[in-house]
């Protein structure tokens, strides 16, 4: 009884659907078919068995349009969300064949188009505001060289203060970075977890309106998202006036990043590389070939830098005044001697520690160090007494005013006296952990160093109190500190 009533109702709905479709336009028939198909599907769920449904439909001789049959067959494959007590939801574009309206987005533009747009954005707040939109925009802006920007906007003020506020998780604000004015240059320092590529990109964009950075110090310790070649490239392109760069503990920065700095920052004067295991001679050669104003070079714990890089620095950097090399296993006599002999006329400060150099390098220092005023030698285990003796007797250290020697077993009483005789203008002397220097050597040194003003002794175990008293009695009247 109930099945007959339900079947009659079902047939009525189907006939109504067929009738309405006859009066509708062709493009609207799909909608009515789908609407009545939903009612048809709901009614079928109330039937107890599939066999009952088949018997009812088979007993009735009604011609159903082929379009409706197709929709019925489609029902098993259409994903329809129909929870209880809720109106059924469906994907209209899938059935109706027209697309849903989407809001236009500038993100659909390729990077080449965005590049052309950004290079026409004026300096100052406009560029900083663009950099705040997304990381993609920030990196695109930071990849544009300063000479690639269009200067047609008269409204842009070059000295306008940048007040960009960037995402705290990934980007950087000016308040988070140490910023000081040093020697007239804008200086930034990134330390620890703040040393990331995103922050460097933000610095490059944010400081462009003020002429870019003059000095940059990066002390990295971020093992997950530390500074890479990409971050250094953004600085190179955004800050071509960079004059001083310090890279400490940045294992992900290699020759590519340093080469970008060299190619774009021709005014670079000071370079400090500490614990940079990925930088080799290739990066140092790029600096020598492009940064002819380099005056100070510090290399420490860089396992891939060797003689070839130092030779190129000595030949191509005529203004080099200060050199410091420490704990670089590939650096030997060939690199040090070539560097010192090539830059002998202007090199005033030399520091060599924990290197595989021999007596030959110290002989070169004694002969070519005519302009050296400050010399520091430490941990030179392959240098003997002969090397220090030759350095003193070469008579080339006439302008030497400060000498520091640490943990060198080649420094003895004989070599110490020779150094004093060859450095008549020496004012400061510091000996640390020199176990072969005795009272006799200290007294002989005091007699020969007539200009000595300061003498410092640390852990020189063979020097006694009586030796110090004897040295003081033989020192000149200029001695001020002991």
Secondary structure by P-SEA (a helix, b strand, c coil): caaaaaaaaaaaaaaaaaaaaaaccccaaaaaaaaaaaaaaaaaaacccaaaaaaaaaaccccccaaaaaaaaaccccccccccccccccccccccccccccccccccccaaaaaaaaaaccccaaaaaaaaccaaaaaaaaaccccccccccccccccccccccccccccccccccccccccccbbbbbccccccaaaaaaaaaaacccccccbbbbbcccccccccaaaaaaaaaacccccbbbbcccccccaaaaaaaaaccccccbbbbcccccccaaaaaaaaaccccccbbbbcccccccaaaaaaaaaccccccbbbbcccccccaaaaaaaaaaacccccbbbbccccccaaaaaaaaaccccccbbbbcccccccaaaaaaaaaccccccccbbbbcccccccaaaaaaaaaacccccbbbbcccccccaaaaaaaaaacccccbbbbcccccccaaaaaaaaaacccccccc
